[in-house]
Amino acid sequence: MQITVYGATGTFGARLVDQLGERGHTVIAAHRGSGVDTFNGNGVAEAAEGSDVLVDCVNRVTMNGRQAVDFFSHSSRSIALAAAERPGTTVACLSIAFRPEVGESKLLGYYQGKAVQERVYRRIVPSDGLLMFRSAQWFELVDTMTVTAGPVRFVPKMRVQALAAAEAVRMMAETIDTGETGTVEVAGPEVSDFAEIARRLSAQRAQSAGAKPPKVIGLPLPGPMAREGLIPPAPRTSAVTVDEWLRTL
Ligand SMILES: NC(=O)c1ccc[n+]([C@@H]2O[C@H](COP(=O)([O-])OP(=O)(O)OC[C@H]3O[C@@H](n4cnc5c(N)ncnc54)[C@H](OP(=O)(O)O)[C@@H]3O)[C@@H](O)[C@H]2O)c1
């Protein structure tokens, strides 16, 4: 198949481009450096030319709900419309596993953007041409969400069923290969505290550097993140634990 990956230089997208190539697909790697801007729509339709599947892996890291909604609504719309111009094209959207109350929470506005992204695709793309691939948080997210203040690291305390990004990539590539559509949720093998994953990662890095591990402080989050809000109810699971992932670093 020919597959266009939007967000091809990102944490997920770069790995997915490699995976799909290894599986024998022709991959069009789309990102701003290649002249494709999903936010304003430039080059999006051209990058979709001749592709059987359009994969949305674009991202904007922000906790501001207005910015997240603005980015994800524009980007998903431009990709969905490119697919609509080419009947028979499938769209695979990489989303996050979260429960509806999280998408409504003002605390982490990013999830409002993801909720809108999903809505735009469900509205524009016919259901038999849409794969909504919802992944739980990746272990790698720890670095994105850590705030460093001298020797101390602050991370949000969230209940997560995290998995390695490489595992989410493998599972999405497999799903695309089979031609499955609908909603697929994936997660790691165990439910744990995000701050605990951050502690183990910091300890591992300190040990490799022969340094003292930094103090990691989990900041309690009120609301659904501290409960089951990010735990998918019945996901397909990766067998790779956080300790196994740490050994690959
Ligand atoms: N982190 C997690 O734990 C997690 C879990 C589940 C799902 N997800 C989802 O996975 C997706 C990808 O996340 P990620 O961490 O891999 O992203 P990332 O590393 O931040 O990469 C973002 C990608 O989007 C591209 N991009 C940004 N703005 C663009 C624009 N206007 N036009 C075209 N491309 C643009 C970037 O390319 P250029 O900057 O080169 O243009 C880059 O390739 C997100 O939707 C996220 O919600 C994340």
The ligand as an SDF file (V2000), in Angstrom:
LIG
                    3D

 48 52  0  0  0  0  0  0  0  0999 V2000
    2.7440   11.1350   24.1880 N   0  0  0  0  0  0  0  0  0  0  0  0
    1.8900   10.1930   24.4820 C   0  0  0  0  0  0  0  0  0  0  0  0
    1.9730    9.5430   25.5330 O   0  0  0  0  0  0  0  0  0  0  0  0
    0.7690    9.8700   23.5200 C   0  0  0  0  0  0  0  0  0  0  0  0
   -0.0320    8.7640   23.7730 C   0  0  0  0  0  0  0  0  0  0  0  0
   -1.0420    8.4590   22.8680 C   0  0  0  0  0  0  0  0  0  0  0  0
   -1.2410    9.2530   21.7430 C   0  0  0  0  0  0  0  0  0  0  0  0
   -0.4510   10.3390   21.5420 N   0  0  0  0  0  0  0  0  0  0  0  0
   -0.7000   11.1410   20.3360 C   0  0  0  0  0  0  0  0  0  0  0  0
    0.3040   10.8840   19.3890 O   0  0  0  0  0  0  0  0  0  0  0  0
    0.3440   11.9660   18.4570 C   0  0  0  0  0  0  0  0  0  0  0  0
    1.7800   12.2430   18.1020 C   0  0  0  0  0  0  0  0  0  0  0  0
    2.4860   12.6350   19.2660 O   0  0  0  0  0  0  0  0  0  0  0  0
    4.0730   12.7470   19.2590 P   0  0  0  0  0  0  0  0  0  0  0  0
    4.4940   12.8650   20.6750 O   0  0  0  0  0  0  0  0  0  0  0  0
    4.6610   11.7070   18.3890 O   0  0  0  0  0  0  0  0  0  0  0  0
    4.2590   14.1610   18.5470 O   0  0  0  0  0  0  0  0  0  0  0  0
    5.5840   15.0300   18.4350 P   0  0  0  0  0  0  0  0  0  0  0  0
    6.7820   14.2460   18.7670 O   0  0  0  0  0  0  0  0  0  0  0  0
    5.3240   16.3240   19.1470 O   0  0  0  0  0  0  0  0  0  0  0  0
    5.6300   15.2990   16.8560 O   0  0  0  0  0  0  0  0  0  0  0  0
    4.6670   16.1050   16.2550 C   0  0  0  0  0  0  0  0  0  0  0  0
    4.7090   15.8970   14.7570 C   0  0  0  0  0  0  0  0  0  0  0  0
    3.7040   16.7540   14.1970 O   0  0  0  0  0  0  0  0  0  0  0  0
    4.3020   17.5200   13.1640 C   0  0  0  0  0  0  0  0  0  0  0  0
    3.6210   18.7930   13.0670 N   0  0  0  0  0  0  0  0  0  0  0  0
    3.3930   19.7140   14.0390 C   0  0  0  0  0  0  0  0  0  0  0  0
    2.7090   20.7510   13.5600 N   0  0  0  0  0  0  0  0  0  0  0  0
    2.4730   20.4780   12.2480 C   0  0  0  0  0  0  0  0  0  0  0  0
    1.8060   21.1700   11.1970 C   0  0  0  0  0  0  0  0  0  0  0  0
    1.2070   22.3680   11.3960 N   0  0  0  0  0  0  0  0  0  0  0  0
    1.7710   20.6020    9.9800 N   0  0  0  0  0  0  0  0  0  0  0  0
    2.3660   19.3940    9.7350 C   0  0  0  0  0  0  0  0  0  0  0  0
    3.0010   18.6870   10.6950 N   0  0  0  0  0  0  0  0  0  0  0  0
    3.0630   19.2440   11.9290 C   0  0  0  0  0  0  0  0  0  0  0  0
    5.7560   17.6720   13.5760 C   0  0  0  0  0  0  0  0  0  0  0  0
    6.5630   17.8890   12.4490 O   0  0  0  0  0  0  0  0  0  0  0  0
    7.2900   19.2580   12.1150 P   0  0  0  0  0  0  0  0  0  0  0  0
    7.4640   20.0110   13.4110 O   0  0  0  0  0  0  0  0  0  0  0  0
    8.5640   18.7490   11.4950 O   0  0  0  0  0  0  0  0  0  0  0  0
    6.3690   19.9150   11.1540 O   0  0  0  0  0  0  0  0  0  0  0  0
    6.0330   16.2780   14.1270 C   0  0  0  0  0  0  0  0  0  0  0  0
    6.3280   15.3920   13.0680 O   0  0  0  0  0  0  0  0  0  0  0  0
   -0.4010   13.1300   19.1150 C   0  0  0  0  0  0  0  0  0  0  0  0
   -1.6200   13.3370   18.4610 O   0  0  0  0  0  0  0  0  0  0  0  0
   -0.6510   12.6500   20.5330 C   0  0  0  0  0  0  0  0  0  0  0  0
   -1.8570   13.1250   21.0400 O   0  0  0  0  0  0  0  0  0  0  0  0
    0.5400   10.6630   22.3790 C   0  0  0  0  0  0  0  0  0  0  0  0
  1  2  1  0
  2  3  2  0
  2  4  1  0
  4  5  1  0
  4 48  2  0
  5  6  2  0
  6  7  1  0
  7  8  2  0
  8  9  1  0
  8 48  1  0
  9 10  1  0
  9 46  1  0
 10 11  1  0
 11 12  1  0
 11 44  1  0
 12 13  1  0
 13 14  1  0
 14 15  2  0
 14 16  1  0
 14 17  1  0
 17 18  1  0
 18 19  2  0
 18 20  1  0
 18 21  1  0
 21 22  1  0
 22 23  1  0
 23 24  1  0
 23 42  1  0
 24 25  1  0
 25 26  1  0
 25 36  1  0
 26 27  1  0
 26 35  1  0
 27 28  2  0
 28 29  1  0
 29 30  1  0
 29 35  2  0
 30 31  1  0
 30 32  2  0
 32 33  1  0
 33 34  2  0
 34 35  1  0
 36 37  1  0
 36 42  1  0
 37 38  1  0
 38 39  2  0
 38 40  1  0
 38 41  1  0
 42 43  1  0
 44 45  1  0
 44 46  1  0
 46 47  1  0
M  CHG  2   8   1  16  -1
M  END
$$$$
